[in-house]
Amino acid sequence: MSIRVDSLILAPERAAFDAGDMEMELTFPQGLIAKLSMHASTTHVTFELLELNKTEGVEMILWGPYHTTLNEVIGETVGVVQGKDFSIGLQALNPKTLGGYPWNDNDCMPQINIFNQDDLSDMKETPGKDYVLYRVEAAKPTDTGSSLQAYCRNRFKDRLIENLNHDRYIAPSYEDGGVIGSKIALFGTPRAETLETIGKIEVEEGLPHPELDGVWTKIAPEAASAYIIMNFSKNDIDKAIEITQKAGLNYLYHDGPFETWGKFKLHPDRFPNGVEDLKYCVEKAKAAGLKMGVHTLSNFITTNDPYVTPIPDPRLAKVGSSTLTGAISKTQKEIPIAFPGFFNQFRNNHLKTVQINDELIRYGSVSENAPWTLLDCERGAFGTTASPHEANDTISKLIDHGYKVFLSNADLSKEMARNIADIFNETGLRQISFDGLEGNRSTGMGNYGEVLFTQTWFDHLNDDIKSHYIADASRTSHYFWHMYTRMNWGEPWYAGFRESQTEYRLKNQAYFKRNLMPGMLGWFRMTAETSIEDIEWMLARSAAFDAGYAFVVDYASLETNQHTDQILQLIGEWEQARISGSFSEEQKQLMEDVNNEYHLEKFGDDSWYLYHINSVKYQHKKIEKQPGEPTYATINFELAQDKTQFHFNLTARKGDISNITFEVDNFKNVNIPITLKSGQTIKYTGGIMANIYDKNWNEIGVVPIEFHRFAIAQGEHTVNFDCEFSDAETEAALELRFIQKTDLVKQQ
């Protein structure tokens, strides 16, 4: 252990150990003496700081870094490093002891993929680095192996820090006993027993140890469950339950039940009687064998919440404060202030709001020179009351977020966490996602602020909820690892079903594995146009990484997409096979490749056929060539099986296509004499007919196919494809699909 005093890190000069009391005394320069307790158990050893003979100038204590040569697997969040046969780990044993090192004064650990950089000592979040939502914390790679580290800060005084894209931000003092009581556990164990050892440490040291029906969440198969996300209400809860059951899933989740965040008032149009109606839905789901959850934005506070209006709570988080240099009337639009430094920062200033007593005021800008003045002010903002104020009254800049919300200080954060826990206790909810958890950086305590929020929520839950809940977040941290079930991030809003954040979703799986947590793919959204092939592409990745996912649906899309029943059935089949451990390691490894396609078909009560499909995709466009030169596209592929019949999907995009022709190996010609309108698809899956669908998978026709021409021998082949386009922008999206092999998989 070392001590940082006035920005200087002091290492101990002497150590004395009392074996009778199991206490250690460390002597440091500047006359500092620290007393530590030590306790050894069968799985680990703990160290706790009991006393410091003086605290003047003491900023923090540091546990480690403890350097090791182990580097085969480094779990930066969980705080474990693994070699071939052995693991070494560090666990912070209370929230104020942060896994990590004070790389940043704001106690936010670096959000970088350190494994993707050459300089392992460079912890700066500079442009061009591989930015991720998880952080370098209790473990990190080094040039000689790895290191484990933690620290604890004295927070008795306000500090000026950089925070939330503000160069000047006041981190308020916080009373938690400071560095006294900081405690860690160190352990070494055979690699195969690593996770089991952490579980034993949790139990012995009184850390959170949540379970799912008696099984620790970190090893429970249910922890990686997929679930349905729907914006349901009391009036249509039966329909939402029916959809979840059709999908063979056990969790139904509401993505936006709250009209306000803060007090968390429920939407009156969905839950007219508030918590009573939500409880009704939860109990309905429970009777159907389902569990229910809701989405939150953690400590985000909407401007219509009672914490804001009509009387703003004094605990709304503040960037910093100044004073009025003169009295102002209740209508005055220019407000004189003593110091502009907290008010003229605009990189993350979305609401431009200040608080004076019980009034919120929005401002347009700050004068460029003294006398410093807030200009173009809107008085009585957000339903507060415009009032006169006296000279020397405190004026504070409120921190906000791009979602147009305010944030909380530490005390209000904890109250909001209790508000959420109260709803869980009252209704029986079992699932939550702490979205926006990083908003708790508004406390000025970085990762500690995030942990305080989740720890308070956990502590306030009743024993029944603690016995079975699923909690996740888009961001994780070292101590939070003990409370959350899994990390869950990957959003469907930015591209197509397969393309939206795919690289990041896959990168996350490696992170989950090295940090000993269940897998999760994030959110996928079904639309009226979503295809069966897209669904099974997702489900194969879920099986590959044994990762759950959130399936976002709405009533309109479910009713419009004519493949809805088949999609829901496939979700259930794949989920049953995955959760039951039916897929072999070899199969899962092959399914990790996003270019490989699969189809699962039920065979009996506990078995399935897994079809490995070679998929060849091509976008054909109109090509201008000299007269007589062919305009067809040539597609090359190789088949592993003999007498394979290929299937195809062909979609017209941005216009119509007609005179469709296939030529197999330059002599088998197939003509399809139809016009495919924009958005329509022709799908051939064998037999003598191909089906024609509109964009929502309504079958609108069939067309004869000379199927015998699609029976192809093993080896290398070519398909020449061509069609006529209605205009220069039209495209033909062609996918050739070949069944390469078939496996029989059985429920384990």
N, C-alpha and C positions, 0 to 999 in steps of 0.2 A: 504494500500500500504506500502511496505517496500523497503529498499534500500540496495544493497550489495556494501560495500566499502572495498577494499583490502581483499576480501574473507570473510568478516564478514557481516552478515545480521543484519541491524539496523531496529528496529520497532519504529514507531512514539511515542513520549512522550506526545505531546499535539496536539490538533486540534482546529482550530477556523474556523467558517463558516460565510460567509457574504451572507445573504439571498438575498440582493439586487442584487449583481453581480453574485450570484450562484457560488461562489468560496470558496475553502477550503484551509487553510494553515496548513500544517503538520510540526511539529518541531521534529527533530531527534537528537540523540546524535551526538557529534563532531561538533555541530553548524550548521548542515544541515537544510535547510528550503525548503520545496517543496510547490509550489502553483498548485492547481488542479482546473479545471472547472468541474461543475456538471450540467447536464441538465436532467430533468424528462419529459417524454412524457406519453401517455396513455398506452404504452406497455412496456416501459423499462426506465432505467436510465443510463446515460453515465458518465464516469469519464475520464478526459484527463489531462496529466501532462503538465502544461504550463511553469513552471520555476523551476530551482534549483539555490539556491544562490551561490553554488560552485560545481564544477564538478571534482576536483582533486581526483583521487582514486575511483570515482564512476564507478562500473562495469556494474550495471544493476538495474532496478527496478522490483519489483515483485508484481503482483496483486493477492492477496490471499496467500496461499490457503484459500478459503472460505468453511468451513465445513458445511455439511448438514446431516440430518438424513435420507434423501431420498435414497433408494437403490433398488427399485423394477426394474428399468431400468436405466442403466448408459451408456450414449453415450459418449465414451471416445474421439471421434474425433469431433463431432458436439458441444460438451460442454454443454450437457443437462443431468440433473438427474431427474428421475420421481418417484413419489410415487404413491399411489393408485389413487388419484384424482388431484394431483398438480405437477407441474414441475418448476424447477429452472434452469436457464441457464446463461452462460457467453459467450459473443461473442467478439473476438478481432476485432477491427474496422479498422485496417490497417495491411499490410503485415508484418511490422517489429515487431508488437506485436504478439508474438508467443503463441499459445495455448499450455499450458504445464508448466513445471517447469525445471530449469536448472539441471536436473539429470545428464546430460553429458555436458562437456565443449564445445563439438563440435556442440551443439544445434540440435543433432539428437535425437528424442524422442525414448524411448525404444520400440523395436519391439517384444513385448512379449504379450501373452494372459494372462493378469493379473488375469482374472477371473478363471484361471486354476491353481492357486497357493495359498498356505495357508498363506504365509506372504505377506500381501498386501502392506507393506512398502518396500519390496525388489524390486528395480527397475533395478537391474543389469541384463545384457544379458549374463548370465552364461550358460555353456553347460548343456544340459538336460532339459532346460526350453522349454515351448511350444512356439516356434518361429513362428511368423506370419508376414505378410507384412504390416499390419496396426499397428498404434502406440498408446501408452498411452499418451494422450495429455491434452486437456482442462478439462477433467473430469476423475476421477478415483475412484474406490471403496476404502473405508477405513474400519477399524474395527467397526466404529460407524455409518457408512452410506456411505458418499461420500464426495468428495471435488471438487471444481472448481478452476482453476488456469491459469495464463498467466504471461508472463514476456517480457521485452524488454532490449536489451543489447547495451551499448556504443561500437562502433566498430571503434574508432578513431585511434587505434594502432594495429599493427600486433600482433598476439598471437600464441604461440606454443601449438598445441593441438594433440590429437590422432584422426586420421581420415582415413577412407577408408583403414583400415588394415595397417596403418603406425603409428608407435609409435611417430614419429616426423613429424609434418606437420604444415606449416605456414598458419594460417588463416589471409589473408591480411586485412588491414584496409579497411573500406567501409564508405563512407560519405552518411548518410541518416538522419542526424539530431540527431542521437543517441536517448537517452531515451525521450528527449523533443518531445512531440507530440504523445507519446504512449497513446492509447485510448481503452477503453473497454465498453461494455454494459452489464448490469445485468438485468435479468427479472425474474418474476414469473408469472405463468399463469395456469388456469385449464388445466389438462393434455390433454384433447381433443382438446385444441387450441394451442398446442405447436408448431406444424409446421407452422400454420398460423401466429403465433406471430413472428417466425424467419423471415418469408417472409416480414412482415411489417417492421421489423428492417432493413432488407436489403434495402428496398426502402427508408425508412426515413434517413438512415445513408449513403446512396450512395454506398453501397456494390454491388458487382456483383449480378445481379438478372436475369440470362438468362431465356429465354422462348422458348417454342416450339409452334409456331403459336398462341401466345397470352396467353399461359398457362405456369405458372412457372414450370420449369423442375422437381422440386422435387415432384410435384403432377401430372404431365402429364402422362397418361398411355403410351404414345409413348416413354417416357424416358427409359422404359424397353424393347424396341423393340429388337427382334432378327434381325440378318443381315447375309448376305452372304459375305464371304471373298474369293476373287479370284485374281489370278495374271494375270489380263487382260492387253490388250494393245489397242491402237487406232484401230488396224486392226480387232480385234475380240470383240470390245465393244458391238456390237449388240447381239452377242451370250451370253455374260455375262448378259446383260439386260434381255434377254429371260429366262435364268436360274433363275434369281432373281424373275421375275414375276411368273414363274411356281411354285416357292416356296411360293408365296403369301406374300413376304416380300417387304419392302419399302426402304431398305438401302443396297447398294453395296459398298464394302470396298476393297481397294487394300492393300495387306500386305507388299509390297516391291517395291514401285514405284521409289525409289531414287537410283541413281548410287553412289552418295556421300551424307554423312550427314555432315552438317555444313552450306554450301551454298545451300544444297539440290538440286543438279542437278539431273534432271530426267533421267532414263535409256533411252539412245538413241535408243535402239532396240525396246522399247515399245512405246516411245513417241519421235519420231525423231525430232519433232519441239518443244520439250520441253513443256513449260507451255501452249502454244497454243494448242497442242494436248490433254493435260489433260483437258483443258477447253472444247474442243470439246466433250470429253467423258462425262464430267459433264453435258453439255447441252443436249446431247443425252439421258442421264439418266433422266434428268428433264422432257424432252418431253414425256418420258414413265411413268412419275409419280413417279420416284425414286430419292433418294438423294444419294450422293456419299461421301466417306471418304477415307483417306489414313493413313497409319501407319508410325510412326516416332520412333526414339530412342532418342528423346529430345535433350540433349546437347552432345551426342556421336558424335565424329568427326572422320570420316574415314581418313586413311593415304593418300588417293588420292584426298582429298578435297583441294580447294584453300586456306583454312585456314592453311594447312600444307605444301603444295608444290606448286610452287618451293621456295617460300619465306614464312617461318613459321610466323604466327601471334604472336606478343609478348604477346597476351592475352591467349594463351594456358595455361591451369592451371598448376601450379607448386607445387610440394611437398615442395621445399625449394631451396635455392641457396647458392653457395660458390663462390670463385674466383680462377682463375688460378694462380698458384705459379710461373709460368714461361711461356714465349712465346712458342707457338707451330706452327709447319708448317702445311700446308694443307694436308700432307700425314702421319703425326705422329699418331701412333696407341696407344700410352700410353700418358695419359693426366694427368698432375700433378694438384691436387686441394688442397685447404687449409683445408677443413673440409669434412669428409666423411659421416656425420650423415644422410644426406638426400638421399644419393646415395646407401648405403649398406643395404637398406630395400627391401627384396625380396618376402614378402608374397603376395603382390599385385603389381608386377612389371613385366608386360607381354611384354612390348616393350623395356624396358631398354634404354630409350632415354633421352638425355640431349640436351639443347639448348644453343648455344653460338652465340649471335648476330643473323645472318640470316642462321645459319647452325644447322642442327639436326645431332646428333652423337649417334650411338648405342654402348653400351659397354657390355662386357661379365661378368666382375666382378670388385671388388674393392680390392686393396691391403689390406692385413690384418694388416699391420703396417705402420707407417710413414716412409718415406714421402708418403702421400696418393696419390694414382694413380688409374685412371680408366684404366682397362686393356682390351686388345683385342678389340679395338674400330673400328667401321665401320664409315668412314667419309662420309659426304654428304648423309646421310640416307634419304630415302623417296623422292628422287629427288631434295633435296636441294644441294647447292653448297659448296663443301669442300673449306675452306679458312683458311689462317693463322690468328692467334689470339694473342693478346698481353697479357703479364703478368698483373694480376689484373683485366682482363676482367671477367664479371659475367658469371658463368656457372650454369644453373638451371636444376634440375631433373623434367621432365614432369610427371604428374600423368596420368595413363592410366587405361584401363579396360580389363577384360578378353575377351571381344569381339575384342581385338586388335585395339582399338580406343583410341584417346586422348580425353580429356575433356576440359572444358572452365572455365575461371574466371568469376566473376559476370558480368562484362561489356560485355564480349563475349557471355555469356549465354543470356543476354537480346537481343543482336543483332541477335542471332540465333532464338530466339522466334519471333522476328519481321520478320525474313526471312520466317518462317512457316506461320505467319499471312498474309504476302504479297501473298503467293501462294493461301491461302484461299480467300482473297479479289479479286485476279485476276481471279480465276477459278470458284468460287461459291461452293467450297467444303463445306460439312456440318457435317462431322464427323471426329474425331481424337482420337487416343489413345496415351497418353503421356507415352509410354513404356520407361523404363530406366530413369524415372524422378529422381530417387535417384542419378543419375550421377551428379546432380547439387550440391551434397555435395562437389564436387571439389572446390566450391567457398569458402569453409571453414566456411560456415554459416548454415550447416545442413538444417533443414526444411525451414528456411528463403530462402535459395538458391533455393529450389524447388518452393516456392511460387512466388519468383521474376520472375522465368521463365514463369510460367503460367499466372501470372498477366500481364506481359508485352505482352504476346500473346493476352490475352483478350482485353487489352487496345488498341491494334493496329488493332483489327478487325473493319471492317466497320459496320454500323448499320444494314445492311441487314443480314450479317452473324450472328450478335449477336441476331437477332430476331428468329433464328432457327439454332441451332447446337447441336450436341451430343458430349460430351467430356468425356473420362474416362481415367483411369490410373490403374496400378497395385498397386500403393501406394497412399494413401490419406493423407491429413493433415488438420488441423483445418480451416485455412483461405481458403485453396483451396476448401473446401466443398462448398463454395458459387459459385465457377466457374464450377466445374465438374458436369456432369449429374449423373454419377454412377461410382463405382469402378468395375473393370473388370479383374479378374485374375483366371486362371485355364487353364492349358496347356495340349494339347493332345498328347505330344510327348513321354511320359514316360511309358506308359502301354497301355492296350487295351482301346477300346472306352468307356467302363463303368468304368474301373479301374483307369485311369490316373487322379491322384489328387482328387479323389472323396471325400475323407474325408475333404480335405481342401475346396473344393467347397461348401460343405454343411455347414462347420463351418462359411464360409463367410456370408451365408444367415442370421444367427443370428446377425452377426456384422452389416450388412446392416439395419436390422430391428431396432436395438437399436440406430442406428445413423441416422435414419429418411431419408433413401435414397432408390432409386429403387433397385430392386434385379437384379442380374446378375450371370449366371452360368460359364462364361468364354468361352474358345474356345473348340469346338469339331471338329474332323476331319473325314470326310467321305473318305473311301477308296473303292477300287473295291470290297472288301469283306464285307463291312458294311451291316448288316442285317436290315430288317424292325423292328424286335423286339428290336434291340439296339436303333434304332431311336426313337421308341415310349417310350422306357425306359427314354431317355433323355427328350423327350417332356412332359412326365408326371411329371418329376422333375421341368421343366420350369413352368408348370401349378401350381404345388404345392406351389412354392415360388413366383409365379407371377414374374418370373425372365427371362430376355432375355438371349441370348447366341449368340456366333459367330459360324457360320457353315462354316468350311473351306473346300473348294472343289477345284478340279482341273479338267481340261477337260478330261484327260486320265481316271481318276476314274469314272467320270460321264458317259463316253462312255462305259466303261468296265462293270460297275455294272448294271446288267439287271433289278434291282429294282429301278433305278434312278427316273423314272417318278412317281412311287408310293411313294417313299421317299419324293420327292419334294411336292407332293400333300398333304401328311400327315403333313408336316411342315406347309403348308398354313392353313389346317383345324384346327390344334391345336393352331396356333398363333391367328387365328381369334376368336376362342372360348375363349382363354385366355385374349386377349386384350379387348374383349367385356364384360368381367366379367361373363362369363357363368357358371363357376364352383362354387359350393357352398363351404363354409368354411369347412364343413365336408368332402367333396370330396378332397379338397386341403390338409387337414390334413392327410388323408389316403395316398395320393400320396407322401407325404414327406418321407415315408418309401421306401428306395431304393430296398427293397426286393419285393415290390408289383409291378405287371405288369398290363398294361392297353392297350386297343385298342379303338381308336376313329373312328366312322363311321358316315359320313354325313347323315342327315335325313331331307330333305327339305332345304329351303334357309337359315334358321337361327337356326337350331337345329341339334343335334348330339346324337348318342347313345354312351355312355361311358361304355365299357365292363370292369368289374373288373376281372382280371385273376389271378388265383392261379397258380404260376409257381414253379415247383419242378425240381431242377437241380442236375445232378449226373454225375461224371466222372468215367466211368468203365474202369478198367485196367485188364490186364491178371494176373490171380492169380494162383500160383502153390499150389495145394492141393493134399492130398493123393488120390489114385485111388478110384473112386466111389463117392467122396465128391463133392457136387454141387459147381459150380463156379459162379453162377448167383449173381447179386446184387439185394437186396430187398429194395424197396423204399416205405416208409409209407407216407400216406397223409390222409386228412380229407376233405370231401365235404360238403358245406353248402346247396346245392340245390339237388333236386331229379332229376333223369334221365339226369344226366350231361354226355355229350360226351367229352372225353378228346382228345386233340390234342397233337402232339409231334413233336419235331425237333431232329434229330439224325445226328451227324457229325462225320466222321472218321478223326482222327488226327494222324499224324506221321506214318501212315501206313493204310492198308486196313482192313475192317471188313466184315464178312460174317455170314451166318446161324443165322440171327437175330431173336430173339424170345422174345415175351412178354407173361407173364402169370398174368392175373388179378384175384386177390383174390383166387389164388391157384387152379382155375379150368377153367378159360376162356383163352385158348391158341391162340396166333396169331403168325404165322410164316411168315417171309418176306424173301423169297428165292433169295436174290440178294447179290452181292458183292459190297460194297460201297468203292470206291477208296479214298485214302487220300485226304482230302480237300472237298470231296463231302458231301452233306447233303440230307437226305430224310425228307420231311416236310409233315405232315398230318394235314389238317385243316377241316376235315369232308368229308362226301361223301364216295364213293366206291374206290377212287384212292388216292394214295399218290404221290407227285411229287419229282423227284430227280434232284438236282441242282449241278453244279460245284461250285468252290469257289467264282466265280464272279456272281452267281445266274443266270447263263444260264440254262434253263430247258433242261435236257438231257434225260429224260425218265419219265415214270410213272410205278407204281406197284399197283396191286389190293390189297385192304384192306378189311378184314371182319369187316366192320364198326360197326355192331350190337354188337360185343363183347366189344366195347368201351363205351357203354351206361351204366352208373354206378349210383347206387342209393346214396342217402344222407347218410353220416356217414363216418366211418373209413375204409380205404382200403389199400391193398398192391399191388405193381406191382413187379414181379420178371423179371429182364431183363438179357439177356445173348447174347453173340455173340462169334465168333471165330476171333482171331487176327492174322495178317500176321507176326508179330514178337513181341518181348517182350516190345518194346517201344510204340507200338500202343495204342491209347486211343479211347474210344467211349464217346462223349459228348452228353448226353441225357437231354432233357428238356421236362417234361410233363406239359401241359397247360390246365387248366380247367376254364371255364367261371363261376365265382361265382355268379355274379349278373349283371344286366344291368340297367343303369340310362339314362333317357332322359334329356339332358341339352339343355337349350335354351339361345340364345343371349339376353343379357340384354340391 
